[in-house]
Protein backbone atom coordinates (compact mmCIF):
# COMPACT_ATOMS: atom_id res chain seq x y z
CA UNK A 1 0.00 0.00 0.00
CA UNK A 2 2.95 2.29 -0.50
CA UNK A 3 4.62 2.33 2.92
CA UNK A 4 8.34 2.93 2.39
CA UNK A 5 10.93 0.36 3.44
CA UNK A 6 12.42 2.79 5.94
CA UNK A 7 9.11 3.07 7.79
CA UNK A 8 7.83 -0.46 7.31
CA UNK A 9 9.07 -2.10 10.53
CA UNK A 10 7.86 0.75 12.74
CA UNK A 11 4.52 0.78 10.90
CA UNK A 12 4.05 -2.97 11.49
CA UNK A 13 4.35 -2.54 15.25
CA UNK A 14 2.21 0.58 15.59
CA UNK A 15 -0.41 -0.77 13.20
CA UNK A 16 -0.77 -3.96 15.26
CA UNK A 17 -1.68 -1.87 18.32
CA UNK A 18 -4.68 -0.32 16.55
CA UNK A 19 -6.70 -3.52 16.84
CA UNK A 20 -7.19 -3.18 20.60
CA UNK A 21 -7.49 0.58 21.12
CA UNK A 22 -11.23 0.85 20.47
CA UNK A 23 -12.34 -2.51 21.83
CA UNK A 24 -10.63 -2.75 25.22
CA UNK A 25 -12.95 -0.31 27.07
CA UNK A 26 -16.03 -2.13 25.72
CA UNK A 27 -15.06 -5.62 26.91
CA UNK A 28 -16.53 -5.30 30.45
CA UNK A 29 -19.82 -4.14 28.94
CA UNK A 30 -20.06 -7.12 26.58
CA UNK A 31 -19.36 -9.57 29.40
CA UNK A 32 -22.04 -8.15 31.69
CA UNK A 33 -24.55 -7.85 28.83
CA UNK A 34 -23.91 -11.49 27.91
CA UNK A 35 -24.51 -12.73 31.46
CA UNK A 36 -27.56 -10.55 31.92
CA UNK A 37 -29.26 -11.23 28.58
CA UNK A 38 -27.60 -13.65 26.13
CA UNK A 39 -24.11 -15.06 25.70
CA UNK A 40 -25.07 -16.48 22.33
CA UNK A 41 -26.04 -13.08 20.88
CA UNK A 42 -22.74 -11.55 21.99
CA UNK A 43 -20.78 -14.30 20.23
CA UNK A 44 -22.83 -13.94 17.03
CA UNK A 45 -22.30 -10.16 17.15
CA UNK A 46 -18.55 -10.71 17.16
CA UNK A 47 -18.66 -12.93 14.06
CA UNK A 48 -20.80 -10.45 12.13
CA UNK A 49 -18.51 -7.53 12.96
CA UNK A 50 -15.53 -9.66 11.94
CA UNK A 51 -17.13 -10.31 8.54
CA UNK A 52 -17.61 -6.56 8.03
CA UNK A 53 -14.00 -5.82 9.04
CA UNK A 54 -12.59 -8.38 6.60
CA UNK A 55 -14.73 -6.95 3.80
CA UNK A 56 -13.50 -3.41 4.53
CA UNK A 57 -9.89 -4.61 4.60
CA UNK A 58 -10.42 -6.23 1.19
CA UNK A 59 -11.67 -2.88 -0.15
CA UNK A 60 -8.82 -0.83 1.36
CA UNK A 61 -6.34 0.73 -1.07
CA UNK A 62 -4.47 3.21 1.15
CA UNK A 63 -2.75 2.79 4.55
CA UNK A 64 -5.27 5.10 6.24
CA UNK A 65 -8.17 3.04 4.89
CA UNK A 66 -6.61 -0.15 6.22
CA UNK A 67 -5.97 1.50 9.59
CA UNK A 68 -9.58 2.66 9.79
CA UNK A 69 -10.82 -0.83 8.98
CA UNK A 70 -8.66 -2.40 11.67
CA UNK A 71 -9.87 0.08 14.29
CA UNK A 72 -13.32 -1.50 13.87
CA UNK A 73 -11.90 -4.81 15.12
CA UNK A 74 -12.43 -3.33 18.58
CA UNK A 75 -16.17 -3.81 18.17
CA UNK A 76 -15.74 -7.56 17.62
CA UNK A 77 -13.73 -8.16 20.82
CA UNK A 78 -15.24 -9.48 24.03
CA UNK A 79 -16.37 -12.95 22.93
CA UNK A 80 -13.63 -15.28 24.22
CA UNK A 81 -14.33 -14.65 27.89
CA UNK A 82 -18.03 -15.18 27.27
CA UNK A 83 -17.32 -18.57 25.68
CA UNK A 84 -14.98 -19.50 28.54
CA UNK A 85 -17.67 -18.65 31.08
CA UNK A 86 -20.15 -20.87 29.20
CA UNK A 87 -17.67 -23.75 29.23
CA UNK A 88 -17.09 -23.28 32.96
CA UNK A 89 -20.83 -23.50 33.60
CA UNK A 90 -21.28 -26.69 31.56
CA UNK A 91 -18.06 -28.77 31.81
CA UNK A 92 -17.47 -31.21 34.73
CA UNK A 93 -14.87 -30.05 37.27
CA UNK A 94 -12.64 -33.13 36.92
CA UNK A 95 -12.21 -32.40 33.21
CA UNK A 96 -12.03 -28.63 33.40
CA UNK A 97 -8.40 -28.33 32.34
CA UNK A 98 -8.90 -30.65 29.38
CA UNK A 99 -12.10 -28.90 28.27
CA UNK A 100 -10.53 -25.45 28.42
CA UNK A 101 -7.41 -26.67 26.63
CA UNK A 102 -9.57 -28.13 23.85
CA UNK A 103 -11.30 -24.78 23.57
CA UNK A 104 -7.90 -23.10 23.39
CA UNK A 105 -6.87 -25.50 20.64
CA UNK A 106 -9.77 -24.54 18.37
CA UNK A 107 -8.22 -21.18 17.52
CA UNK A 108 -4.80 -22.60 16.62
CA UNK A 109 -6.46 -25.17 14.33
CA UNK A 110 -7.96 -22.33 12.32
CA UNK A 111 -4.71 -20.38 12.53
CA UNK A 112 -2.87 -23.41 11.14
CA UNK A 113 -5.18 -23.97 8.19
CA UNK A 114 -5.78 -20.28 7.47
CA UNK A 115 -2.23 -19.16 6.59
CA UNK A 116 -1.71 -22.21 4.37
CA UNK A 117 -4.99 -21.54 2.56
CA UNK A 118 -4.09 -17.85 2.24
CA UNK A 119 -0.70 -18.72 0.79
CA UNK A 120 -2.37 -21.06 -1.70
CA UNK A 121 -4.78 -18.32 -2.80
CA UNK A 122 -1.97 -15.80 -3.33
CA UNK A 123 0.91 -17.93 -4.66
CA UNK A 124 -0.91 -20.96 -6.06
CA UNK A 125 -4.02 -19.38 -7.57
CA UNK A 126 -2.27 -16.05 -8.24
CA UNK A 127 -5.00 -13.99 -6.62
CA UNK A 128 -4.42 -10.74 -4.79
CA UNK A 129 -4.48 -10.32 -1.01
CA UNK A 130 -8.02 -8.82 -1.10
CA UNK A 131 -9.34 -12.23 -2.17
CA UNK A 132 -7.95 -13.73 1.05
CA UNK A 133 -9.98 -11.25 3.08
CA UNK A 134 -13.14 -11.79 1.02
CA UNK A 135 -12.88 -15.53 1.75
CA UNK A 136 -12.31 -14.73 5.43
CA UNK A 137 -15.40 -12.52 5.46
CA UNK A 138 -17.51 -15.34 4.04
CA UNK A 139 -16.17 -17.75 6.67
CA UNK A 140 -17.07 -15.28 9.43
CA UNK A 141 -20.64 -15.14 8.11
CA UNK A 142 -20.62 -18.94 8.28
CA UNK A 143 -19.47 -18.77 11.90
CA UNK A 144 -22.38 -16.48 12.76
CA UNK A 145 -24.83 -18.90 11.16
CA UNK A 146 -23.22 -21.91 12.86
CA UNK A 147 -23.48 -20.35 16.32
CA UNK A 148 -27.01 -19.10 15.67
CA UNK A 149 -28.38 -22.40 14.42
CA UNK A 150 -26.09 -25.04 15.91
CA UNK A 151 -25.53 -24.09 19.54
CA UNK A 152 -27.68 -23.68 22.63
CA UNK A 153 -27.77 -20.86 25.13
CA UNK A 154 -25.78 -21.51 28.33
CA UNK A 155 -26.90 -19.22 31.13
CA UNK A 156 -24.73 -18.39 34.17
CA UNK A 157 -25.62 -19.91 37.52
CA UNK A 158 -25.95 -16.39 38.95
CA UNK A 159 -27.75 -13.84 36.74
CA UNK A 160 -26.43 -10.31 37.41
CA UNK A 161 -29.00 -7.76 38.54
CA UNK A 162 -28.75 -4.00 38.09
CA UNK A 163 -27.65 -1.46 35.51
CA UNK A 164 -25.16 -2.55 32.84
CA UNK A 165 -22.66 0.25 33.54
CA UNK A 166 -22.76 -0.36 37.28
CA UNK A 167 -22.25 -4.08 36.83
CA UNK A 168 -19.40 -3.54 34.35
CA UNK A 169 -17.53 -1.19 36.69
CA UNK A 170 -18.16 -3.60 39.55
CA UNK A 171 -16.67 -6.50 37.56
CA UNK A 172 -13.53 -4.50 36.77
CA UNK A 173 -13.24 -3.33 40.38
CA UNK A 174 -13.61 -6.92 41.61
CA UNK A 175 -10.72 -8.05 39.40
CA UNK A 176 -8.44 -5.19 40.41
CA UNK A 177 -9.10 -5.46 44.15
CA UNK A 178 -8.82 -9.25 44.54
CA UNK A 179 -5.10 -10.10 45.04
CA UNK A 180 -5.42 -13.68 43.76
CA UNK A 181 -7.24 -12.68 40.57
CA UNK A 182 -4.92 -9.73 40.07
CA UNK A 183 -1.87 -12.00 40.21
CA UNK A 184 -3.31 -14.35 37.58
CA UNK A 185 -4.15 -11.39 35.34
CA UNK A 186 -0.60 -10.08 35.70
CA UNK A 187 0.77 -13.50 34.69
CA UNK A 188 -1.53 -13.56 31.69
CA UNK A 189 -0.49 -10.03 30.77
CA UNK A 190 3.18 -11.04 30.86
CA UNK A 191 2.57 -13.99 28.54
CA UNK A 192 0.59 -11.85 26.13
CA UNK A 193 3.09 -8.98 26.27
CA UNK A 194 5.94 -11.21 25.17
CA UNK A 195 3.87 -12.65 22.32
CA UNK A 196 2.55 -9.28 21.14
CA UNK A 197 6.02 -7.70 21.10
CA UNK A 198 7.39 -10.35 18.75
CA UNK A 199 4.47 -11.78 16.76
CA UNK A 200 4.04 -8.86 14.29
CA UNK A 201 7.63 -9.37 13.17
CA UNK A 202 7.44 -13.09 12.37
CA UNK A 203 6.60 -12.42 8.69
CA UNK A 204 9.63 -10.12 8.53
CA UNK A 205 11.86 -12.93 9.79
CA UNK A 206 10.38 -15.24 7.16
CA UNK A 207 11.06 -12.67 4.45
CA UNK A 208 14.67 -12.32 5.63
CA UNK A 209 15.44 -16.03 5.17
CA UNK A 210 13.09 -16.78 2.25
CA UNK A 211 13.13 -13.70 0.04
CA UNK A 212 10.04 -12.35 -1.69
CA UNK A 213 9.44 -15.25 -4.06
CA UNK A 214 6.47 -17.34 -2.82
CA UNK A 215 6.63 -15.30 0.39
CA UNK A 216 2.94 -15.75 1.27
CA UNK A 217 3.29 -19.54 1.16
CA UNK A 218 6.45 -19.42 3.29
CA UNK A 219 4.72 -17.26 5.90
CA UNK A 220 1.74 -19.61 5.86
CA UNK A 221 3.99 -22.62 6.35
CA UNK A 222 5.89 -21.09 9.29
CA UNK A 223 2.91 -19.66 11.16
CA UNK A 224 0.54 -22.50 10.25
CA UNK A 225 2.91 -25.21 11.47
CA UNK A 226 3.34 -23.44 14.80
CA UNK A 227 -0.39 -23.00 15.26
CA UNK A 228 -1.17 -26.61 14.40
CA UNK A 229 1.33 -28.02 16.88
CA UNK A 230 0.10 -25.54 19.47
CA UNK A 231 -3.38 -26.92 18.92
CA UNK A 232 -2.14 -30.46 19.51
CA UNK A 233 -0.03 -29.63 22.57
CA UNK A 234 -2.58 -27.46 24.36
CA UNK A 235 -4.95 -30.32 25.33
CA UNK A 236 -1.96 -32.36 26.50
CA UNK A 237 -0.90 -29.45 28.70
CA UNK A 238 -4.43 -29.27 30.10
CA UNK A 239 -4.40 -33.00 30.86
CA UNK A 240 -1.05 -32.67 32.67
CA UNK A 241 -2.31 -29.59 34.53
CA UNK A 242 -5.31 -31.56 35.80
CA UNK A 243 -2.88 -34.00 37.41
CA UNK A 244 0.11 -32.02 38.70
CA UNK A 245 -1.35 -28.51 38.93
CA UNK A 246 -1.70 -25.62 36.53
CA UNK A 247 1.11 -23.49 37.98
CA UNK A 248 4.03 -25.91 37.43
CA UNK A 249 2.97 -26.41 33.82
CA UNK A 250 2.65 -22.63 33.42
CA UNK A 251 6.21 -22.14 34.68
CA UNK A 252 7.48 -24.63 32.11
CA UNK A 253 5.52 -22.99 29.30
CA UNK A 254 6.89 -19.52 30.09
CA UNK A 255 10.44 -20.86 30.34
CA UNK A 256 10.30 -22.71 27.02
CA UNK A 257 8.60 -19.75 25.35
CA UNK A 258 11.34 -17.39 26.51
CA UNK A 259 14.14 -19.62 25.19
CA UNK A 260 12.35 -20.14 21.87
CA UNK A 261 11.75 -16.39 21.38
CA UNK A 262 15.44 -15.66 21.88
CA UNK A 263 16.42 -18.29 19.30
CA UNK A 264 14.07 -17.25 16.48
CA UNK A 265 16.19 -14.43 14.93
CA UNK A 266 19.22 -16.77 14.84
CA UNK A 267 17.58 -19.46 12.69
CA UNK A 268 18.92 -19.48 9.10
CA UNK A 269 16.20 -21.12 6.99
CA UNK A 270 12.45 -21.40 6.59
CA UNK A 271 12.29 -25.02 7.93
CA UNK A 272 14.38 -24.17 10.99
CA UNK A 273 12.34 -21.02 11.58
CA UNK A 274 9.16 -23.10 11.34
CA UNK A 275 10.60 -25.44 13.97
CA UNK A 276 11.44 -22.56 16.30
CA UNK A 277 8.01 -20.97 15.88
CA UNK A 278 6.50 -24.41 16.45
CA UNK A 279 8.11 -24.59 19.91
CA UNK A 280 7.20 -20.98 20.67
CA UNK A 281 3.57 -21.49 19.60
CA UNK A 282 3.21 -24.69 21.61
CA UNK A 283 4.57 -23.01 24.74
CA UNK A 284 2.22 -20.07 24.28
CA UNK A 285 -0.81 -22.34 23.84
CA UNK A 286 0.04 -24.20 27.05
CA UNK A 287 0.47 -20.89 28.92
CA UNK A 288 -2.97 -19.69 27.84
CA UNK A 289 -4.63 -22.99 28.79
CA UNK A 290 -3.04 -22.95 32.25
CA UNK A 291 -4.12 -19.37 32.96
CA UNK A 292 -7.67 -20.16 31.85
CA UNK A 293 -7.61 -23.18 34.14
CA UNK A 294 -6.39 -21.11 37.10
CA UNK A 295 -9.16 -18.57 36.62
CA UNK A 296 -11.83 -21.22 36.14
CA UNK A 297 -10.91 -23.04 39.37
CA UNK A 298 -9.58 -20.37 41.77
CA UNK A 299 -12.12 -17.57 41.31
CA UNK A 300 -15.12 -17.65 43.71
CA UNK A 301 -18.35 -18.86 42.11
CA UNK A 302 -20.21 -15.57 42.61
CA UNK A 303 -17.58 -13.71 40.58
CA UNK A 304 -16.42 -16.44 38.24
CA UNK A 305 -18.50 -15.52 35.21
CA UNK A 306 -17.72 -11.81 35.43
CA UNK A 307 -14.00 -12.52 35.84
CA UNK A 308 -13.86 -14.97 32.93
CA UNK A 309 -15.62 -12.39 30.77
CA UNK A 310 -12.71 -10.03 31.51
CA UNK A 311 -10.03 -12.67 30.96
CA UNK A 312 -8.70 -11.03 27.81
CA UNK A 313 -8.25 -7.56 29.28
CA UNK A 314 -4.54 -8.38 29.80
CA UNK A 315 -4.39 -9.35 26.11
CA UNK A 316 -5.90 -6.05 25.04
CA UNK A 317 -3.51 -4.08 27.24
CA UNK A 318 -0.56 -6.12 25.97
CA UNK A 319 -1.90 -5.80 22.43
CA UNK A 320 -1.49 -2.03 22.68
CA UNK A 321 1.72 -1.86 24.71
CA UNK A 322 3.55 -4.83 23.14
CA UNK A 323 3.56 -3.74 19.48
CA UNK A 324 4.44 -0.17 20.46
CA UNK A 325 7.43 -1.43 22.46
CA UNK A 326 8.33 -3.69 19.56
CA UNK A 327 8.19 -0.73 17.16
CA UNK A 328 10.54 1.18 19.46
CA UNK A 329 13.19 -1.50 19.99
CA UNK A 330 13.14 -2.77 16.38
CA UNK A 331 15.28 0.23 15.55
CA UNK A 332 18.18 -1.75 17.02
CA UNK A 333 17.52 -4.61 14.60
CA UNK A 334 14.88 -7.23 13.81
CA UNK A 335 16.29 -9.38 16.63
CA UNK A 336 15.41 -6.80 19.30
CA UNK A 337 11.63 -7.47 19.69
CA UNK A 338 12.34 -11.19 20.10
CA UNK A 339 15.09 -10.58 22.65
CA UNK A 340 12.80 -8.29 24.63
CA UNK A 341 10.00 -10.87 24.47
CA UNK A 342 12.40 -13.54 25.74
CA UNK A 343 13.25 -11.42 28.78
CA UNK A 344 9.55 -10.88 29.52
CA UNK A 345 8.80 -14.62 29.36
CA UNK A 346 11.75 -15.61 31.53
CA UNK A 347 10.94 -12.99 34.17
CA UNK A 348 7.34 -14.22 34.18
CA UNK A 349 8.48 -17.83 34.62
CA UNK A 350 10.65 -16.89 37.58
CA UNK A 351 7.84 -14.85 39.14
CA UNK A 352 5.30 -17.69 38.89
CA UNK A 353 7.83 -20.19 40.28
CA UNK A 354 8.60 -17.95 43.27
CA UNK A 355 4.92 -17.29 44.02
CA UNK A 356 4.17 -21.03 43.81
CA UNK A 357 6.95 -21.89 46.27
CA UNK A 358 5.80 -19.21 48.72
CA UNK A 359 2.20 -20.43 48.54
CA UNK A 360 3.00 -24.05 49.38
CA UNK A 361 3.27 -23.74 53.17
CA UNK A 362 -0.10 -22.01 53.45
CA UNK A 363 -1.84 -24.64 51.34
CA UNK A 364 -0.23 -27.67 52.95
C-alpha positions as CSV (number, residue, x, y, z in Angstrom):
1,X,0.0,0.0,0.0
2,X,2.9,2.3,-0.5
3,X,4.6,2.3,2.9
4,X,8.3,2.9,2.4
5,X,10.9,0.4,3.4
6,X,12.4,2.8,5.9
7,X,9.1,3.1,7.8
8,X,7.8,-0.5,7.3
9,X,9.1,-2.1,10.5
10,X,7.9,0.7,12.7
11,X,4.5,0.8,10.9
12,X,4.0,-3.0,11.5
13,X,4.3,-2.5,15.2
14,X,2.2,0.6,15.6
15,X,-0.4,-0.8,13.2
16,X,-0.8,-4.0,15.3
17,X,-1.7,-1.9,18.3
18,X,-4.7,-0.3,16.5
19,X,-6.7,-3.5,16.8
20,X,-7.2,-3.2,20.6
21,X,-7.5,0.6,21.1
22,X,-11.2,0.8,20.5
23,X,-12.3,-2.5,21.8
24,X,-10.6,-2.7,25.2
25,X,-13.0,-0.3,27.1
26,X,-16.0,-2.1,25.7
27,X,-15.1,-5.6,26.9
28,X,-16.5,-5.3,30.5
29,X,-19.8,-4.1,28.9
30,X,-20.1,-7.1,26.6
31,X,-19.4,-9.6,29.4
32,X,-22.0,-8.1,31.7
33,X,-24.5,-7.8,28.8
34,X,-23.9,-11.5,27.9
35,X,-24.5,-12.7,31.5
36,X,-27.6,-10.6,31.9
37,X,-29.3,-11.2,28.6
38,X,-27.6,-13.7,26.1
39,X,-24.1,-15.1,25.7
40,X,-25.1,-16.5,22.3
41,X,-26.0,-13.1,20.9
42,X,-22.7,-11.5,22.0
43,X,-20.8,-14.3,20.2
44,X,-22.8,-13.9,17.0
45,X,-22.3,-10.2,17.1
46,X,-18.6,-10.7,17.2
47,X,-18.7,-12.9,14.1
48,X,-20.8,-10.5,12.1
49,X,-18.5,-7.5,13.0
50,X,-15.5,-9.7,11.9
51,X,-17.1,-10.3,8.5
52,X,-17.6,-6.6,8.0
53,X,-14.0,-5.8,9.0
54,X,-12.6,-8.4,6.6
55,X,-14.7,-7.0,3.8
56,X,-13.5,-3.4,4.5
57,X,-9.9,-4.6,4.6
58,X,-10.4,-6.2,1.2
59,X,-11.7,-2.9,-0.1
60,X,-8.8,-0.8,1.4
61,X,-6.3,0.7,-1.1
62,X,-4.5,3.2,1.2
63,X,-2.8,2.8,4.5
64,X,-5.3,5.1,6.2
65,X,-8.2,3.0,4.9
66,X,-6.6,-0.1,6.2
67,X,-6.0,1.5,9.6
68,X,-9.6,2.7,9.8
69,X,-10.8,-0.8,9.0
70,X,-8.7,-2.4,11.7
71,X,-9.9,0.1,14.3
72,X,-13.3,-1.5,13.9
73,X,-11.9,-4.8,15.1
74,X,-12.4,-3.3,18.6
75,X,-16.2,-3.8,18.2
76,X,-15.7,-7.6,17.6
77,X,-13.7,-8.2,20.8
78,X,-15.2,-9.5,24.0
79,X,-16.4,-12.9,22.9
80,X,-13.6,-15.3,24.2
81,X,-14.3,-14.7,27.9
82,X,-18.0,-15.2,27.3
83,X,-17.3,-18.6,25.7
84,X,-15.0,-19.5,28.5
85,X,-17.7,-18.6,31.1
86,X,-20.1,-20.9,29.2
87,X,-17.7,-23.7,29.2
88,X,-17.1,-23.3,33.0
89,X,-20.8,-23.5,33.6
90,X,-21.3,-26.7,31.6
91,X,-18.1,-28.8,31.8
92,X,-17.5,-31.2,34.7
93,X,-14.9,-30.1,37.3
94,X,-12.6,-33.1,36.9
95,X,-12.2,-32.4,33.2
96,X,-12.0,-28.6,33.4
97,X,-8.4,-28.3,32.3
98,X,-8.9,-30.6,29.4
99,X,-12.1,-28.9,28.3
100,X,-10.5,-25.5,28.4
101,X,-7.4,-26.7,26.6
102,X,-9.6,-28.1,23.8
103,X,-11.3,-24.8,23.6
104,X,-7.9,-23.1,23.4
105,X,-6.9,-25.5,20.6
106,X,-9.8,-24.5,18.4
107,X,-8.2,-21.2,17.5
108,X,-4.8,-22.6,16.6
109,X,-6.5,-25.2,14.3
110,X,-8.0,-22.3,12.3
111,X,-4.7,-20.4,12.5
112,X,-2.9,-23.4,11.1
113,X,-5.2,-24.0,8.2
114,X,-5.8,-20.3,7.5
115,X,-2.2,-19.2,6.6
116,X,-1.7,-22.2,4.4
117,X,-5.0,-21.5,2.6
118,X,-4.1,-17.9,2.2
119,X,-0.7,-18.7,0.8
120,X,-2.4,-21.1,-1.7
121,X,-4.8,-18.3,-2.8
122,X,-2.0,-15.8,-3.3
123,X,0.9,-17.9,-4.7
124,X,-0.9,-21.0,-6.1
125,X,-4.0,-19.4,-7.6
126,X,-2.3,-16.1,-8.2
127,X,-5.0,-14.0,-6.6
128,X,-4.4,-10.7,-4.8
129,X,-4.5,-10.3,-1.0
130,X,-8.0,-8.8,-1.1
131,X,-9.3,-12.2,-2.2
132,X,-8.0,-13.7,1.0
133,X,-10.0,-11.2,3.1
134,X,-13.1,-11.8,1.0
135,X,-12.9,-15.5,1.8
136,X,-12.3,-14.7,5.4
137,X,-15.4,-12.5,5.5
138,X,-17.5,-15.3,4.0
139,X,-16.2,-17.7,6.7
140,X,-17.1,-15.3,9.4
141,X,-20.6,-15.1,8.1
142,X,-20.6,-18.9,8.3
143,X,-19.5,-18.8,11.9
144,X,-22.4,-16.5,12.8
145,X,-24.8,-18.9,11.2
146,X,-23.2,-21.9,12.9
147,X,-23.5,-20.4,16.3
148,X,-27.0,-19.1,15.7
149,X,-28.4,-22.4,14.4
150,X,-26.1,-25.0,15.9
151,X,-25.5,-24.1,19.5
152,X,-27.7,-23.7,22.6
153,X,-27.8,-20.9,25.1
154,X,-25.8,-21.5,28.3
155,X,-26.9,-19.2,31.1
156,X,-24.7,-18.4,34.2
157,X,-25.6,-19.9,37.5
158,X,-25.9,-16.4,39.0
159,X,-27.7,-13.8,36.7
160,X,-26.4,-10.3,37.4
161,X,-29.0,-7.8,38.5
162,X,-28.7,-4.0,38.1
163,X,-27.7,-1.5,35.5
164,X,-25.2,-2.5,32.8
165,X,-22.7,0.2,33.5
166,X,-22.8,-0.4,37.3
167,X,-22.2,-4.1,36.8
168,X,-19.4,-3.5,34.4
169,X,-17.5,-1.2,36.7
170,X,-18.2,-3.6,39.5
171,X,-16.7,-6.5,37.6
172,X,-13.5,-4.5,36.8
173,X,-13.2,-3.3,40.4
174,X,-13.6,-6.9,41.6
175,X,-10.7,-8.1,39.4
176,X,-8.4,-5.2,40.4
177,X,-9.1,-5.5,44.1
178,X,-8.8,-9.2,44.5
179,X,-5.1,-10.1,45.0
180,X,-5.4,-13.7,43.8
181,X,-7.2,-12.7,40.6
182,X,-4.9,-9.7,40.1
183,X,-1.9,-12.0,40.2
184,X,-3.3,-14.3,37.6
185,X,-4.1,-11.4,35.3
186,X,-0.6,-10.1,35.7
187,X,0.8,-13.5,34.7
188,X,-1.5,-13.6,31.7
189,X,-0.5,-10.0,30.8
190,X,3.2,-11.0,30.9
191,X,2.6,-14.0,28.5
192,X,0.6,-11.8,26.1
193,X,3.1,-9.0,26.3
194,X,5.9,-11.2,25.2
195,X,3.9,-12.6,22.3
196,X,2.6,-9.3,21.1
197,X,6.0,-7.7,21.1
198,X,7.4,-10.4,18.7
199,X,4.5,-11.8,16.8
200,X,4.0,-8.9,14.3
201,X,7.6,-9.4,13.2
202,X,7.4,-13.1,12.4
203,X,6.6,-12.4,8.7
204,X,9.6,-10.1,8.5
205,X,11.9,-12.9,9.8
206,X,10.4,-15.2,7.2
207,X,11.1,-12.7,4.5
208,X,14.7,-12.3,5.6
209,X,15.4,-16.0,5.2
210,X,13.1,-16.8,2.3
211,X,13.1,-13.7,0.0
212,X,10.0,-12.3,-1.7
213,X,9.4,-15.3,-4.1
214,X,6.5,-17.3,-2.8
215,X,6.6,-15.3,0.4
216,X,2.9,-15.8,1.3
217,X,3.3,-19.5,1.2
218,X,6.4,-19.4,3.3
219,X,4.7,-17.3,5.9
220,X,1.7,-19.6,5.9
221,X,4.0,-22.6,6.4
222,X,5.9,-21.1,9.3
223,X,2.9,-19.7,11.2
224,X,0.5,-22.5,10.2
225,X,2.9,-25.2,11.5
226,X,3.3,-23.4,14.8
227,X,-0.4,-23.0,15.3
228,X,-1.2,-26.6,14.4
229,X,1.3,-28.0,16.9
230,X,0.1,-25.5,19.5
231,X,-3.4,-26.9,18.9
232,X,-2.1,-30.5,19.5
233,X,0.0,-29.6,22.6
234,X,-2.6,-27.5,24.4
235,X,-5.0,-30.3,25.3
236,X,-2.0,-32.4,26.5
237,X,-0.9,-29.5,28.7
238,X,-4.4,-29.3,30.1
239,X,-4.4,-33.0,30.9
240,X,-1.0,-32.7,32.7
241,X,-2.3,-29.6,34.5
242,X,-5.3,-31.6,35.8
243,X,-2.9,-34.0,37.4
244,X,0.1,-32.0,38.7
245,X,-1.4,-28.5,38.9
246,X,-1.7,-25.6,36.5
247,X,1.1,-23.5,38.0
248,X,4.0,-25.9,37.4
249,X,3.0,-26.4,33.8
250,X,2.6,-22.6,33.4
251,X,6.2,-22.1,34.7
252,X,7.5,-24.6,32.1
253,X,5.5,-23.0,29.3
254,X,6.9,-19.5,30.1
255,X,10.4,-20.9,30.3
256,X,10.3,-22.7,27.0
257,X,8.6,-19.7,25.4
258,X,11.3,-17.4,26.5
259,X,14.1,-19.6,25.2
260,X,12.3,-20.1,21.9
261,X,11.7,-16.4,21.4
262,X,15.4,-15.7,21.9
263,X,16.4,-18.3,19.3
264,X,14.1,-17.3,16.5
265,X,16.2,-14.4,14.9
266,X,19.2,-16.8,14.8
267,X,17.6,-19.5,12.7
268,X,18.9,-19.5,9.1
269,X,16.2,-21.1,7.0
270,X,12.4,-21.4,6.6
271,X,12.3,-25.0,7.9
272,X,14.4,-24.2,11.0
273,X,12.3,-21.0,11.6
274,X,9.2,-23.1,11.3
275,X,10.6,-25.4,14.0
276,X,11.4,-22.6,16.3
277,X,8.0,-21.0,15.9
278,X,6.5,-24.4,16.5
279,X,8.1,-24.6,19.9
280,X,7.2,-21.0,20.7
281,X,3.6,-21.5,19.6
282,X,3.2,-24.7,21.6
283,X,4.6,-23.0,24.7
284,X,2.2,-20.1,24.3
285,X,-0.8,-22.3,23.8
286,X,0.0,-24.2,27.0
287,X,0.5,-20.9,28.9
288,X,-3.0,-19.7,27.8
289,X,-4.6,-23.0,28.8
290,X,-3.0,-23.0,32.2
291,X,-4.1,-19.4,33.0
292,X,-7.7,-20.2,31.8
293,X,-7.6,-23.2,34.1
294,X,-6.4,-21.1,37.1
295,X,-9.2,-18.6,36.6
296,X,-11.8,-21.2,36.1
297,X,-10.9,-23.0,39.4
298,X,-9.6,-20.4,41.8
299,X,-12.1,-17.6,41.3
300,X,-15.1,-17.6,43.7
301,X,-18.4,-18.9,42.1
302,X,-20.2,-15.6,42.6
303,X,-17.6,-13.7,40.6
304,X,-16.4,-16.4,38.2
305,X,-18.5,-15.5,35.2
306,X,-17.7,-11.8,35.4
307,X,-14.0,-12.5,35.8
308,X,-13.9,-15.0,32.9
309,X,-15.6,-12.4,30.8
310,X,-12.7,-10.0,31.5
311,X,-10.0,-12.7,31.0
312,X,-8.7,-11.0,27.8
313,X,-8.2,-7.6,29.3
314,X,-4.5,-8.4,29.8
315,X,-4.4,-9.3,26.1
316,X,-5.9,-6.0,25.0
317,X,-3.5,-4.1,27.2
318,X,-0.6,-6.1,26.0
319,X,-1.9,-5.8,22.4
320,X,-1.5,-2.0,22.7
321,X,1.7,-1.9,24.7
322,X,3.5,-4.8,23.1
323,X,3.6,-3.7,19.5
324,X,4.4,-0.2,20.5
325,X,7.4,-1.4,22.5
326,X,8.3,-3.7,19.6
327,X,8.2,-0.7,17.2
328,X,10.5,1.2,19.5
329,X,13.2,-1.5,20.0
330,X,13.1,-2.8,16.4
331,X,15.3,0.2,15.6
332,X,18.2,-1.7,17.0
333,X,17.5,-4.6,14.6
334,X,14.9,-7.2,13.8
335,X,16.3,-9.4,16.6
336,X,15.4,-6.8,19.3
337,X,11.6,-7.5,19.7
338,X,12.3,-11.2,20.1
339,X,15.1,-10.6,22.6
340,X,12.8,-8.3,24.6
341,X,10.0,-10.9,24.5
342,X,12.4,-13.5,25.7
343,X,13.2,-11.4,28.8
344,X,9.5,-10.9,29.5
345,X,8.8,-14.6,29.4
346,X,11.7,-15.6,31.5
347,X,10.9,-13.0,34.2
348,X,7.3,-14.2,34.2
349,X,8.5,-17.8,34.6
350,X,10.6,-16.9,37.6
351,X,7.8,-14.9,39.1
352,X,5.3,-17.7,38.9
353,X,7.8,-20.2,40.3
354,X,8.6,-18.0,43.3
355,X,4.9,-17.3,44.0
356,X,4.2,-21.0,43.8
357,X,6.9,-21.9,46.3
358,X,5.8,-19.2,48.7
359,X,2.2,-20.4,48.5
360,X,3.0,-24.1,49.4
361,X,3.3,-23.7,53.2
362,X,-0.1,-22.0,53.4
363,X,-1.8,-24.6,51.3
364,X,-0.2,-27.7,52.9
